[in-house]
Amino acid sequence: MPVLLIRLGIDEQTAFARKPDHQLAALQEKIAVTPQLTFNGARILELDGRQPADEILQASLRAIHAALS
């Protein structure tokens, strides 16, 4: 089992803006299903994927360091 999973929540407009080559329906399905995944009870850090990339990176690194300490 993983020590930590980092899951980015994102809305369909942001996802489509970042991945315009993807079908909107496919993105909507992924967005709906992803929060339901439990990954066998692993610890999951939920981050807002709409935040600036640097903020996401810093929060991710803090969580990784804490999980490995």
Jmol script that loads the backbone (N, CA, C; Angstrom):
load data "model"
ATOM      1  N   MET A   1       0.844  -1.169   0.000  1.00  0.00           N
ATOM      2  CA  MET A   1       0.000   0.000   0.000  1.00  0.00           C
ATOM      3  C   MET A   1       0.898   1.243   0.000  1.00  0.00           C
ATOM      4  N   PRO A   2       0.527   2.244  -0.763  1.00  0.00           N
ATOM      5  CA  PRO A   2       1.318   3.476  -0.796  1.00  0.00           C
ATOM      6  C   PRO A   2       1.293   4.189   0.555  1.00  0.00           C
ATOM      7  N   VAL A   3       2.335   4.917   0.837  1.00  0.00           N
ATOM      8  CA  VAL A   3       2.408   5.721   2.058  1.00  0.00           C
ATOM      9  C   VAL A   3       1.489   6.932   1.941  1.00  0.00           C
ATOM     10  N   LEU A   4       1.403   7.495   0.745  1.00  0.00           N
ATOM     11  CA  LEU A   4       0.617   8.707   0.529  1.00  0.00           C
ATOM     12  C   LEU A   4       0.210   8.797  -0.933  1.00  0.00           C
ATOM     13  N   LEU A   5      -1.032   9.169  -1.154  1.00  0.00           N
ATOM     14  CA  LEU A   5      -1.507   9.488  -2.496  1.00  0.00           C
ATOM     15  C   LEU A   5      -1.908  10.953  -2.507  1.00  0.00           C
ATOM     16  N   ILE A   6      -1.567  11.630  -3.566  1.00  0.00           N
ATOM     17  CA  ILE A   6      -1.941  13.032  -3.715  1.00  0.00           C
ATOM     18  C   ILE A   6      -2.947  13.106  -4.851  1.00  0.00           C
ATOM     19  N   ARG A   7      -4.129  13.596  -4.506  1.00  0.00           N
ATOM     20  CA  ARG A   7      -5.209  13.659  -5.492  1.00  0.00           C
ATOM     21  C   ARG A   7      -5.565  15.127  -5.715  1.00  0.00           C
ATOM     22  N   LEU A   8      -5.572  15.530  -6.970  1.00  0.00           N
ATOM     23  CA  LEU A   8      -5.923  16.902  -7.322  1.00  0.00           C
ATOM     24  C   LEU A   8      -7.378  16.959  -7.749  1.00  0.00           C
ATOM     25  N   GLY A   9      -8.159  17.714  -7.014  1.00  0.00           N
ATOM     26  CA  GLY A   9      -9.536  17.955  -7.415  1.00  0.00           C
ATOM     27  C   GLY A   9      -9.560  19.100  -8.406  1.00  0.00           C
ATOM     28  N   ILE A  10     -10.414  18.978  -9.403  1.00  0.00           N
ATOM     29  CA  ILE A  10     -10.450  20.011 -10.437  1.00  0.00           C
ATOM     30  C   ILE A  10     -11.849  20.062 -11.031  1.00  0.00           C
ATOM     31  N   ASP A  11     -12.263  21.228 -11.475  1.00  0.00           N
ATOM     32  CA  ASP A  11     -13.568  21.356 -12.110  1.00  0.00           C
ATOM     33  C   ASP A  11     -13.418  21.124 -13.615  1.00  0.00           C
ATOM     34  N   GLU A  12     -14.533  20.869 -14.264  1.00  0.00           N
ATOM     35  CA  GLU A  12     -14.458  20.502 -15.685  1.00  0.00           C
ATOM     36  C   GLU A  12     -13.956  21.635 -16.572  1.00  0.00           C
ATOM     37  N   GLN A  13     -14.272  22.878 -16.232  1.00  0.00           N
ATOM     38  CA  GLN A  13     -13.806  23.993 -17.060  1.00  0.00           C
ATOM     39  C   GLN A  13     -12.283  24.103 -17.018  1.00  0.00           C
ATOM     40  N   THR A  14     -11.713  23.977 -15.826  1.00  0.00           N
ATOM     41  CA  THR A  14     -10.260  24.047 -15.689  1.00  0.00           C
ATOM     42  C   THR A  14      -9.604  22.859 -16.378  1.00  0.00           C
ATOM     43  N   ALA A  15     -10.171  21.679 -16.182  1.00  0.00           N
ATOM     44  CA  ALA A  15      -9.615  20.480 -16.810  1.00  0.00           C
ATOM     45  C   ALA A  15      -9.625  20.617 -18.331  1.00  0.00           C
ATOM     46  N   PHE A  16     -10.729  21.090 -18.877  1.00  0.00           N
ATOM     47  CA  PHE A  16     -10.841  21.221 -20.328  1.00  0.00           C
ATOM     48  C   PHE A  16      -9.905  22.308 -20.851  1.00  0.00           C
ATOM     49  N   ALA A  17      -9.729  23.380 -20.082  1.00  0.00           N
ATOM     50  CA  ALA A  17      -8.805  24.443 -20.499  1.00  0.00           C
ATOM     51  C   ALA A  17      -7.370  23.923 -20.556  1.00  0.00           C
ATOM     52  N   ARG A  18      -7.031  23.009 -19.640  1.00  0.00           N
ATOM     53  CA  ARG A  18      -5.675  22.463 -19.604  1.00  0.00           C
ATOM     54  C   ARG A  18      -5.486  21.310 -20.574  1.00  0.00           C
ATOM     55  N   LYS A  19      -6.565  20.625 -20.897  1.00  0.00           N
ATOM     56  CA  LYS A  19      -6.499  19.451 -21.782  1.00  0.00           C
ATOM     57  C   LYS A  19      -7.541  19.584 -22.895  1.00  0.00           C
ATOM     58  N   PRO A  20      -7.418  20.575 -23.761  1.00  0.00           N
ATOM     59  CA  PRO A  20      -8.439  20.789 -24.790  1.00  0.00           C
ATOM     60  C   PRO A  20      -8.527  19.661 -25.815  1.00  0.00           C
ATOM     61  N   ASP A  21      -7.508  18.800 -25.858  1.00  0.00           N
ATOM     62  CA  ASP A  21      -7.539  17.679 -26.795  1.00  0.00           C
ATOM     63  C   ASP A  21      -8.354  16.507 -26.252  1.00  0.00           C
ATOM     64  N   HIS A  22      -8.819  16.595 -25.002  1.00  0.00           N
ATOM     65  CA  HIS A  22      -9.637  15.538 -24.407  1.00  0.00           C
ATOM     66  C   HIS A  22     -11.118  15.848 -24.636  1.00  0.00           C
ATOM     67  N   GLN A  23     -11.920  14.817 -24.719  1.00  0.00           N
ATOM     68  CA  GLN A  23     -13.362  14.990 -24.836  1.00  0.00           C
ATOM     69  C   GLN A  23     -13.909  15.480 -23.498  1.00  0.00           C
ATOM     70  N   LEU A  24     -14.787  16.474 -23.537  1.00  0.00           N
ATOM     71  CA  LEU A  24     -15.363  17.026 -22.318  1.00  0.00           C
ATOM     72  C   LEU A  24     -16.096  15.944 -21.521  1.00  0.00           C
ATOM     73  N   ALA A  25     -16.808  15.064 -22.195  1.00  0.00           N
ATOM     74  CA  ALA A  25     -17.541  13.995 -21.500  1.00  0.00           C
ATOM     75  C   ALA A  25     -16.587  13.072 -20.747  1.00  0.00           C
ATOM     76  N   ALA A  26     -15.437  12.786 -21.331  1.00  0.00           N
ATOM     77  CA  ALA A  26     -14.451  11.927 -20.667  1.00  0.00           C
ATOM     78  C   ALA A  26     -13.892  12.618 -19.428  1.00  0.00           C
ATOM     79  N   LEU A  27     -13.630  13.909 -19.538  1.00  0.00           N
ATOM     80  CA  LEU A  27     -13.142  14.659 -18.378  1.00  0.00           C
ATOM     81  C   LEU A  27     -14.196  14.694 -17.272  1.00  0.00           C
ATOM     82  N   GLN A  28     -15.450  14.896 -17.645  1.00  0.00           N
ATOM     83  CA  GLN A  28     -16.529  14.920 -16.658  1.00  0.00           C
ATOM     84  C   GLN A  28     -16.627  13.581 -15.930  1.00  0.00           C
ATOM     85  N   GLU A  29     -16.477  12.494 -16.660  1.00  0.00           N
ATOM     86  CA  GLU A  29     -16.539  11.165 -16.043  1.00  0.00           C
ATOM     87  C   GLU A  29     -15.379  10.962 -15.072  1.00  0.00           C
ATOM     88  N   LYS A  30     -14.183  11.347 -15.486  1.00  0.00           N
ATOM     89  CA  LYS A  30     -13.018  11.219 -14.600  1.00  0.00           C
ATOM     90  C   LYS A  30     -13.197  12.053 -13.335  1.00  0.00           C
ATOM     91  N   ILE A  31     -13.702  13.263 -13.492  1.00  0.00           N
ATOM     92  CA  ILE A  31     -13.909  14.153 -12.354  1.00  0.00           C
ATOM     93  C   ILE A  31     -14.937  13.565 -11.393  1.00  0.00           C
ATOM     94  N   ALA A  32     -15.951  12.915 -11.924  1.00  0.00           N
ATOM     95  CA  ALA A  32     -16.987  12.312 -11.080  1.00  0.00           C
ATOM     96  C   ALA A  32     -16.491  11.073 -10.350  1.00  0.00           C
ATOM     97  N   VAL A  33     -15.656  10.278 -11.003  1.00  0.00           N
ATOM     98  CA  VAL A  33     -15.223   8.994 -10.443  1.00  0.00           C
ATOM     99  C   VAL A  33     -14.044   9.138  -9.485  1.00  0.00           C
ATOM    100  N   THR A  34     -13.117  10.005  -9.783  1.00  0.00           N
ATOM    101  CA  THR A  34     -11.874  10.087  -9.011  1.00  0.00           C
ATOM    102  C   THR A  34     -12.084  10.261  -7.506  1.00  0.00           C
ATOM    103  N   PRO A  35     -12.987  11.122  -7.038  1.00  0.00           N
ATOM    104  CA  PRO A  35     -13.155  11.263  -5.581  1.00  0.00           C
ATOM    105  C   PRO A  35     -13.659   9.990  -4.893  1.00  0.00           C
ATOM    106  N   GLN A  36     -14.231   9.074  -5.647  1.00  0.00           N
ATOM    107  CA  GLN A  36     -14.758   7.839  -5.070  1.00  0.00           C
ATOM    108  C   GLN A  36     -13.686   6.767  -4.897  1.00  0.00           C
ATOM    109  N   LEU A  37     -12.542   6.940  -5.522  1.00  0.00           N
ATOM    110  CA  LEU A  37     -11.475   5.947  -5.421  1.00  0.00           C
ATOM    111  C   LEU A  37     -10.843   6.016  -4.040  1.00  0.00           C
ATOM    112  N   THR A  38     -10.710   4.850  -3.396  1.00  0.00           N
ATOM    113  CA  THR A  38     -10.181   4.820  -2.030  1.00  0.00           C
ATOM    114  C   THR A  38      -8.763   4.281  -1.969  1.00  0.00           C
ATOM    115  N   PHE A  39      -8.289   3.661  -3.016  1.00  0.00           N
ATOM    116  CA  PHE A  39      -6.918   3.159  -3.084  1.00  0.00           C
ATOM    117  C   PHE A  39      -6.586   2.267  -1.893  1.00  0.00           C
ATOM    118  N   ASN A  40      -7.514   1.365  -1.605  1.00  0.00           N
ATOM    119  CA  ASN A  40      -7.297   0.355  -0.561  1.00  0.00           C
ATOM    120  C   ASN A  40      -7.066   0.958   0.819  1.00  0.00           C
ATOM    121  N   GLY A  41      -7.658   2.101   1.076  1.00  0.00           N
ATOM    122  CA  GLY A  41      -7.540   2.717   2.393  1.00  0.00           C
ATOM    123  C   GLY A  41      -6.274   3.517   2.617  1.00  0.00           C
ATOM    124  N   ALA A  42      -5.510   3.761   1.568  1.00  0.00           N
ATOM    125  CA  ALA A  42      -4.276   4.545   1.705  1.00  0.00           C
ATOM    126  C   ALA A  42      -4.604   5.979   2.126  1.00  0.00           C
ATOM    127  N   ARG A  43      -3.641   6.627   2.750  1.00  0.00           N
ATOM    128  CA  ARG A  43      -3.804   8.034   3.117  1.00  0.00           C
ATOM    129  C   ARG A  43      -3.831   8.865   1.838  1.00  0.00           C
ATOM    130  N   ILE A  44      -4.838   9.720   1.722  1.00  0.00           N
ATOM    131  CA  ILE A  44      -5.001  10.542   0.525  1.00  0.00           C
ATOM    132  C   ILE A  44      -4.984  12.013   0.924  1.00  0.00           C
ATOM    133  N   LEU A  45      -4.119  12.758   0.278  1.00  0.00           N
ATOM    134  CA  LEU A  45      -4.091  14.205   0.444  1.00  0.00           C
ATOM    135  C   LEU A  45      -4.872  14.805  -0.717  1.00  0.00           C
ATOM    136  N   GLU A  46      -5.922  15.525  -0.394  1.00  0.00           N
ATOM    137  CA  GLU A  46      -6.743  16.175  -1.414  1.00  0.00           C
ATOM    138  C   GLU A  46      -6.249  17.604  -1.602  1.00  0.00           C
ATOM    139  N   LEU A  47      -5.895  17.950  -2.817  1.00  0.00           N
ATOM    140  CA  LEU A  47      -5.471  19.317  -3.123  1.00  0.00           C
ATOM    141  C   LEU A  47      -6.376  19.895  -4.198  1.00  0.00           C
ATOM    142  N   ASP A  48      -6.516  21.202  -4.183  1.00  0.00           N
ATOM    143  CA  ASP A  48      -7.330  21.903  -5.164  1.00  0.00           C
ATOM    144  C   ASP A  48      -6.485  22.153  -6.407  1.00  0.00           C
ATOM    145  N   GLY A  49      -6.773  21.434  -7.467  1.00  0.00           N
ATOM    146  CA  GLY A  49      -6.013  21.538  -8.703  1.00  0.00           C
ATOM    147  C   GLY A  49      -6.180  22.857  -9.429  1.00  0.00           C
ATOM    148  N   ARG A  50      -7.073  23.702  -8.937  1.00  0.00           N
ATOM    149  CA  ARG A  50      -7.252  25.025  -9.548  1.00  0.00           C
ATOM    150  C   ARG A  50      -6.279  26.047  -8.984  1.00  0.00           C
ATOM    151  N   GLN A  51      -5.579  25.684  -7.925  1.00  0.00           N
ATOM    152  CA  GLN A  51      -4.611  26.587  -7.303  1.00  0.00           C
ATOM    153  C   GLN A  51      -3.364  26.702  -8.188  1.00  0.00           C
ATOM    154  N   PRO A  52      -2.577  27.742  -7.982  1.00  0.00           N
ATOM    155  CA  PRO A  52      -1.338  27.886  -8.763  1.00  0.00           C
ATOM    156  C   PRO A  52      -0.424  26.671  -8.584  1.00  0.00           C
ATOM    157  N   ALA A  53       0.267  26.323  -9.643  1.00  0.00           N
ATOM    158  CA  ALA A  53       1.121  25.129  -9.641  1.00  0.00           C
ATOM    159  C   ALA A  53       2.137  25.159  -8.507  1.00  0.00           C
ATOM    160  N   ASP A  54       2.696  26.325  -8.202  1.00  0.00           N
ATOM    161  CA  ASP A  54       3.697  26.407  -7.139  1.00  0.00           C
ATOM    162  C   ASP A  54       3.095  26.079  -5.774  1.00  0.00           C
ATOM    163  N   GLU A  55       1.866  26.523  -5.525  1.00  0.00           N
ATOM    164  CA  GLU A  55       1.201  26.206  -4.256  1.00  0.00           C
ATOM    165  C   GLU A  55       0.935  24.707  -4.142  1.00  0.00           C
ATOM    166  N   ILE A  56       0.511  24.103  -5.233  1.00  0.00           N
ATOM    167  CA  ILE A  56       0.265  22.660  -5.240  1.00  0.00           C
ATOM    168  C   ILE A  56       1.564  21.909  -4.990  1.00  0.00           C
ATOM    169  N   LEU A  57       2.620  22.340  -5.652  1.00  0.00           N
ATOM    170  CA  LEU A  57       3.922  21.697  -5.469  1.00  0.00           C
ATOM    171  C   LEU A  57       4.382  21.795  -4.021  1.00  0.00           C
ATOM    172  N   GLN A  58       4.299  22.974  -3.437  1.00  0.00           N
ATOM    173  CA  GLN A  58       4.761  23.160  -2.059  1.00  0.00           C
ATOM    174  C   GLN A  58       3.942  22.325  -1.077  1.00  0.00           C
ATOM    175  N   ALA A  59       2.630  22.291  -1.243  1.00  0.00           N
ATOM    176  CA  ALA A  59       1.780  21.477  -0.365  1.00  0.00           C
ATOM    177  C   ALA A  59       2.101  19.999  -0.533  1.00  0.00           C
ATOM    178  N   SER A  60       2.348  19.587  -1.762  1.00  0.00           N
ATOM    179  CA  SER A  60       2.700  18.188  -2.036  1.00  0.00           C
ATOM    180  C   SER A  60       4.015  17.818  -1.373  1.00  0.00           C
ATOM    181  N   LEU A  61       5.013  18.680  -1.522  1.00  0.00           N
ATOM    182  CA  LEU A  61       6.324  18.401  -0.931  1.00  0.00           C
ATOM    183  C   LEU A  61       6.260  18.342   0.593  1.00  0.00           C
ATOM    184  N   ARG A  62       5.484  19.238   1.195  1.00  0.00           N
ATOM    185  CA  ARG A  62       5.328  19.203   2.662  1.00  0.00           C
ATOM    186  C   ARG A  62       4.707  17.879   3.097  1.00  0.00           C
ATOM    187  N   ALA A  63       3.681  17.442   2.389  1.00  0.00           N
ATOM    188  CA  ALA A  63       3.006  16.188   2.743  1.00  0.00           C
ATOM    189  C   ALA A  63       3.921  14.988   2.535  1.00  0.00           C
ATOM    190  N   ILE A  64       4.696  15.008   1.477  1.00  0.00           N
ATOM    191  CA  ILE A  64       5.630  13.903   1.207  1.00  0.00           C
ATOM    192  C   ILE A  64       6.683  13.832   2.307  1.00  0.00           C
ATOM    193  N   HIS A  65       7.250  14.963   2.661  1.00  0.00           N
ATOM    194  CA  HIS A  65       8.270  14.990   3.723  1.00  0.00           C
ATOM    195  C   HIS A  65       7.686  14.491   5.038  1.00  0.00           C
ATOM    196  N   ALA A  66       6.467  14.924   5.359  1.00  0.00           N
ATOM    197  CA  ALA A  66       5.823  14.493   6.605  1.00  0.00           C
ATOM    198  C   ALA A  66       5.541  12.995   6.584  1.00  0.00           C
ATOM    199  N   ALA A  67       5.110  12.481   5.442  1.00  0.00           N
ATOM    200  CA  ALA A  67       4.787  11.053   5.333  1.00  0.00           C
ATOM    201  C   ALA A  67       6.029  10.179   5.451  1.00  0.00           C
ATOM    202  N   LEU A  68       7.159  10.702   5.010  1.00  0.00           N
ATOM    203  CA  LEU A  68       8.395   9.915   5.037  1.00  0.00           C
ATOM    204  C   LEU A  68       9.195  10.107   6.323  1.00  0.00           C
ATOM    205  N   SER A  69       8.758  11.014   7.174  1.00  0.00           N
ATOM    206  CA  SER A  69       9.481  11.273   8.431  1.00  0.00           C
ATOM    207  C   SER A  69       9.141  10.239   9.485  1.00  0.00           C
TER     208      SER A  69
END
end "model"
wireframe off; spacefill off
backbone 0.3
color backbone group
